[in-house]
């Protein structure tokens, strides 16, 4: 027998899956709450019982997708020895995962741009992402790879630089993107290295 809580979690999951399909395929602006509700098999009123508006639903889709990606990254990045390798790996893995989403949903460049821009506006600097980068920088300091610095401030700067290049890296040839990413990060690390 399903409990009420299990039923609610199940409905919320269906709504999020439906929303993800629409947001990633058609973009935020072209997706309606009616379409999401219909695809999830719930009434529009039920949809609003879970999410107060489309922006909140979009944020939750982004947050749940990001958590899923970062769980995978966290499990894999520990195989890397140096903190500098871990940081590059973190971005490379994220880039590869988003490229897979673009392929999976046949996402057009305009939808990708809109999704990234709206996501950045609504979600801002991802605290989990910044924390993970700051921890990797601190690990590099502890390993003697990086010189002492304000880890949070450097994490914020690395995040801003990555955001500035990310759309380019997703839309150009994968090998070229990964080489450019590694070159840029190694240039940045030259300023951090002892």
N, C-alpha and C positions, 0 to 999 in steps of 0.2 A: 504493500500500500504506500502510495506517495503521501508524504506530508505536505502541508501547505507551503512550508519553506522550500522544499524541493521543487514543487510545482512552480513557485515564483522564480526560483533560480533558473529553472528550465525555460520558462517564458522569456526571462531576461536574456538568456543565452541565445535563444532563437531570434529575438529582436536585434541583438548585437551582430549576429551572423548575417541577418538580412540587411542591416544597415551597412555592414562592411562591404557586402556585394555591391550595393548601389553606390556608396561613396567612392569605392575604388574603381568602379567601372564607369560611372557617369559624372562623378565629381560632387562636391558639396552643393553648389548652386542648383544643379539640375535634378537633384534628388528631393523627393517630397516625402513628408511623413506618411501620407496616404499610401504611397508605394511600399514603404518599409513595413507598415502595419499589415497590408494585404499579403505581402510575401512571407511575413512571419506568422500569418494566420491568426492575427489578433485584431481587435477593433482599435480604431484610432484613439479612443478614450483610454483603453488599456495601455497603449503606448505612452500616453502622457502620465499614467500612474507610475511609470518607471523612469521617464526622462521628461523634464519640464519643457524642453524645446529641442529643436534640431541641433543647436550648438552644443548642448550638453550631451546629446547622443553621439555627435561627432567626436567630442572630446573623449568620451568613454570608449569608443571604438579605437581611437588612437592610443589611449592609455593601455587597453587590453592587448593590442597588437604589439606595442612597445615592450610590455612586460614579457610577452611570449618570446620576442626576439632576444631580449636581454637575458632571459633565463638560459636560452641556448648558448648565447655568447659567453656567459659566466661559466657554464660547464666546460666549454672548450678552451677559453683563454688561459686557464690555469696550466695548460700543457706548455705554454711559453715560459721561458726562464726569466728574461730581463723585462723590466717594466716598460722600456721603450718598445720592445717587441709586442707586449700585451696591448699597449695603446694603439699601435698600428693595426694589430689584429682586430681589435674592437671595431675600428672604423671600417676595415676591409669587410668584416663579417656583416656589419650593418648594411654596407653598400650592396653586398651580394644578396642579402635577404630582400632588400627593397627592389633590386633588379628582378628577383624572382616574383615579387608581387606585381610588378609592372607587366611581366610576361603572363602570369596567371590570370590577371584581369584584363589583358589586352588594353592596358591603360594608355590613353593617348597623352602626348606631351602636355597638352593644355590642362588635362585633368590632373596629371602629376604635379604640374606647377601650382595649380589652384589648391590641391590637397596639401602640398607642402607649405604654401604661404598661409592658408587659413589655419592649418595645424600649428604653425609657429605663432601666429597671432593669438589663437585661442589657448594653446597649451604653454607657450613661452619657452623658457629654458627648462628643460626637463630635469627636475631635482635628482632623479635616480641616475641619469646620465652624467650630470655634473659630479655627483658623489663618486661614481665609479671612476671617472677620469681623475678626480682629486686623489682618490685612494691609490691609483696607479702611479701618479706623480710622487706621492709620499713613499710608495714602495721603491721607486727609483732613487729617491733620496736615501732611504734606508740601505739600499743595495750599493750606494756609492756611485751610481750612474749619473744622477742629477745633482746639481748644487742646491742647497737649501733655498726655499722660496715660499711664497704664499700659495699653497696648493690650490685653494679654492679660486683665487684670482686667475692663476694660470689655466685651471680647468675651464673657467668661463671664457677665456681668450681662445683656447683650443676649440671649444664648442662653437664659438662665433666664426672662427676660420673655417671649420668643417662645414657649418651651415652655408657659408658663402660659396663654397665650391661644390656642395653636395649635388645640386641639380645637374651641374655640368658633368660630374662623375657618373651619374646615372644614365645620362643621355649620350655619352660618347662611348667608343669601343671599350670593352671591359678591361682588356690588357693595358691599353693606354691610360685609362682612368686609374687603375691600380698602381701603375708605375708613377704617375703624377702624384697620387696620394702619398706614396712612400717617399718620393723626393721632397715634397712639401713638408711632411712630418719630420724627415731627417734634417731638413734645414732648420725647422723650429727647434728640434732637439739639440742642435748645435749650440743654441742659446741657453739651453737648460743643462747640458752636460758639463761635468767638471773638467 
